[in-house]
């Protein structure tokens, strides 16, 4: 999986109680629009069209663990699977993690797959989060 890139606003939003990463609903959405570090909320990006296996707003990823050990916080979340159905899914390049519970749907981070992808009928993409090292750590 490509490497995680955080949004700058996440660094401020986390200690200001915008996120409760252990309890809030976290979702992964797909976009063809290149995110930039200064994006802050879901509305800053254009997600792919809903349909053909993609649900508007993306897919929820359940938290497996949200804890700190020896002063290092680690968030572990479940993988998210997207499956095209009926027709090919719209083209995308980026998977974006955001907080669906937060008032403004604040962004957390994203992954760049390097080029545009299109899932054909019955093809899947697994956004494979690291179950050992977590999706993110805060030290």
N, C-alpha and C positions, 0 to 999 in steps of 0.2 A: 504494500500500500504506500502511496506517496506520503511524504512527511507532513505533519500537522503544522499549520501556520496560524497563529492567533491573530485576532483583531485587536488593535491598540486599545479600543474602548473597553475590552474585557478586563484589562489590567486595572482600570479604575472601577468598573462596575462591580467586580467581585468583592472588594472590601467595603463598598458602599451599599451592600445588602441588596443589590439588584438580582443576584443569583443565589439560590440555595441549591447547589449542585447535587446534594444528596436527596432532594425531594421534588424539585421542579421537573416539569415535563420537558425533556430535551428531544429535539427532532433533527433529522438530517433531511435537507432539501437539495435538489439538484438544479444546477444553473449552467448556462453557457456563457453568462456574463462574468468576466474576470473580476473577482473580488480584489479589493485593495485594503491594505492594513487600516486605512482610515474609515472604512465602512463601519457602522455602529448598530444598525437595526435591520431586520429582515426586509423592510421596505426599500432599503438602499440597493437591493439586488432584484433581478428579475428571474424568478424560477421558471423551469420549463413548464409547458402547457400540461394541465391535468388530463388524464386519460391514458388508455393503453397500458394500464398497470401502474401509472404514477398518480398519486393522490395529491391534490393541492395542499400545500403546506409541508409536504414530505412525510416521512415515516418516523414514528417515535422510537427511541432507543432507550431501553430500560437500564437504570443504573444497577450494576452488579455490586459495586462498593464505592464508598466515598468516605475516605478516612485519612488520617495522618499518622505517621510513625516516625518518631525521632525528628519531628519538625518538618517532615516532608509530606505534603498532601498529595494524594493520588486519586484520580477519578477513573474508574473502570466502568465502561458501558458495553451493552450487548451489541453485537454486529447487527447491521441493518441490511436487508436483502430487498432489492428492487427486481421485479420480474415483468417483462413486457408481455402484454396479452391483447389479443384481438388484432392489433397492428403494431408495427415497431414503435417503441417509445421515442419521444422527442430527443434530439441530440443534446448532450450535456458534456461538460468537461470538469466541473467542480462539484464536490460534495461539501455542503456547508452545515456545520453544527450550530444550532441556535436554541435559545431558551423560549419555548412556547408559552410558559407560564408568566414570564416577565411582561409587564405592561406594554412595552414597545417591541417585544419579541427581539430582545438584544442578541447580537451575534457573539459567538464564542471563538470559532476558528473554522478553517477550511482545508481541503486537500485538493491539489491540482493533479489530474490524471495525465497531464502532458499534451493531450490532443483531444479533439472532439470524439465522443463515443455515442453510438446509437445501438440500443438493444433491439435485436430482431425478435419476432414473436417467440415466446417461451424462453428466451435468453435471460440470464440473470446477472446482476452485479451485486456482489457482497462488499459492503463497506466494512472492511475487516479491522475492527479495533483491537489493539494489543491487550489481551487479557492479563498479561503479566505486568507490563510496565504502565498500563493505563493509557487513556486517550490524552491525558495531560497531567503534569505534576506542577506543584507550586512549592518552591523552597524558600 
